[in-house]
């Protein structure tokens, strides 16, 4: 057996062991004579799992969330659902799905914005045209502010601040006109 084959089998052996361990736990729990009300109620188990999922959102914030009112509004809704025992299971699922959709979009736009800011830093450091430097610095600050805005505003701001500097083109056009006029 080759070294690479052994490396591939090692994780498979470990996952096989975990599967057997989990299967044993499930069988053992199934034989338990003292089931709690939640264990005997499948809907109660699903409700508890949904509450734990919502609680995990409250425990793990990622990205630029501190000054993001849209994100903080979602966190407020989730906190209310977790703390209020009367929140319906349907509402918890709706919150999970909608928050995950919102949060995934938020993190994607933040990544695009941060990459564009990094790109602008590189562009700015190599420019000599003051108009373009100003143009790109303004883009950079606009993008930095957008990190705290709603997803819609992030998308709009990113689009607005991904344009190339047109001052370089106009200066080249003026230079070409000057050369052409000089030749005539």
Secondary structure, DSSP 8 states (H G I E B T S, - for coil): --HHHHHHHHHHHHHHHHHHHHHHHHHHHHT-S---HHHH-HHHHHHHHHHHHHHHHHH---SS-TT-HHHHHHHHHHHHHHH-TT--HHHHHHHHHHHHHHHHHHHHHHHHHHHHHHHHHHHHHH---HHHHHHHHHHHHHHHHHTTS-HHHHHHHHHHTT---HHHHHHHHHHHHHHHHHH-
